[in-house]
Amino acid sequence: MVKKFISSTGGKIELYFLPPYAPGLNPDEFVWNHLKRQGLCKKPLAGNESLEERVANDLAKIEKPPRLVQSLFESKSVAYISA
């Protein structure tokens, strides 16, 4: 089903198969690294705060400055995304 959809895009979308463990090729890893450096680990959870709530709030903060989101995709290792 995926291959059929990709074919229907006339070359506008390409599939890239990544090795099983390739954090440097995965922009999601850049997001988590940012969270670890700037959010989750910087202060203990409040008494009534859940880890899920903290993660959701920290992810929401990443969305606000567009430049931050762009920077997560500027590494040469993930250039394949915008090629």
Backbone torsions as a table, in degrees:
resi	resn	phi	psi	omega
1	MET	NA	-42.0	-179.8
2	VAL	-66.2	-46.5	-179.7
3	LYS	-59.8	-39.3	179.0
4	LYS	-63.3	-44.0	179.1
5	PHE	-63.6	-46.1	179.7
6	ILE	-58.8	-42.4	178.2
7	SER	-61.8	-33.7	-177.2
8	SER	-72.8	-11.9	-177.7
9	THR	-85.7	-2.0	177.3
10	GLY	62.2	35.9	177.5
11	GLY	86.3	2.4	179.6
12	LYS	-73.9	-23.3	178.6
13	ILE	-125.3	135.1	176.5
14	GLU	-122.5	148.6	175.0
15	LEU	-96.0	137.8	174.6
16	TYR	-123.4	122.5	-179.6
17	PHE	-94.0	120.4	-177.2
18	LEU	-98.9	153.7	174.3
19	PRO	-60.4	158.8	-178.7
20	PRO	-55.0	-38.0	178.3
21	TYR	-126.6	103.7	-178.6
22	ALA	-145.3	67.7	-175.9
23	PRO	-60.0	-30.2	179.5
24	GLY	-71.2	-14.2	179.7
25	LEU	-102.3	2.7	-173.2
26	ASN	-119.6	109.7	-179.2
27	PRO	-61.3	-23.0	175.1
28	ASP	-58.3	-36.5	179.2
29	GLU	-64.1	-33.6	177.7
30	PHE	-66.1	-37.0	177.5
31	VAL	-62.8	-49.2	-178.4
32	TRP	-64.5	-38.4	177.1
33	ASN	-62.5	-41.1	177.1
34	HIS	-61.2	-45.4	179.4
35	LEU	-60.6	-41.2	-179.1
36	LYS	-66.4	-36.2	-179.1
37	ARG	-79.8	-32.6	-171.7
38	GLN	-111.0	-20.9	-170.4
39	GLY	-125.1	-89.1	-168.5
40	LEU	-45.8	-47.0	-172.5
41	CYS	-88.1	-4.8	-172.7
42	LYS	-80.4	-21.8	177.9
43	LYS	-150.3	147.6	-179.9
44	PRO	-67.2	156.0	176.3
45	LEU	-64.5	141.7	174.7
46	ALA	-68.9	159.6	-176.8
47	GLY	-53.8	-35.1	-177.9
48	ASN	-104.6	11.9	-176.1
49	GLU	-102.0	135.3	176.2
50	SER	-95.6	158.8	177.0
51	LEU	-61.7	-40.2	178.5
52	GLU	-59.2	-43.6	178.9
53	GLU	-62.9	-43.1	179.9
54	ARG	-62.6	-45.9	-179.9
55	VAL	-61.6	-45.8	179.9
56	ALA	-60.2	-43.2	179.5
57	ASN	-66.4	-42.6	180.0
58	ASP	-66.7	-38.4	176.6
59	LEU	-65.0	-38.5	178.4
60	ALA	-62.7	-36.1	178.8
61	LYS	-66.5	-32.5	179.2
62	ILE	-65.4	-33.3	-178.1
63	GLU	-66.3	-28.8	-170.6
64	LYS	-66.9	-50.8	178.5
65	PRO	-85.8	105.5	-177.2
66	PRO	-54.7	-32.4	-179.1
67	ARG	-63.5	-35.5	177.8
68	LEU	-64.0	-46.3	178.8
69	VAL	-60.6	-44.8	178.5
70	GLN	-59.2	-41.4	-176.5
71	SER	-63.1	-26.5	179.5
72	LEU	-70.2	-14.9	-179.2
73	PHE	-111.8	11.0	-176.5
74	GLU	-95.8	-8.2	178.5
75	SER	-63.2	142.1	178.9
76	LYS	-59.9	-28.5	-177.7
77	SER	-68.6	-18.4	178.8
78	VAL	-114.9	19.7	-180.0
79	ALA	-61.9	-23.4	179.0
80	TYR	-59.3	-22.9	-177.2
81	ILE	-67.8	-38.1	-176.0
82	SER	-107.9	13.2	-179.1
83	ALA	-72.2	NA	NA
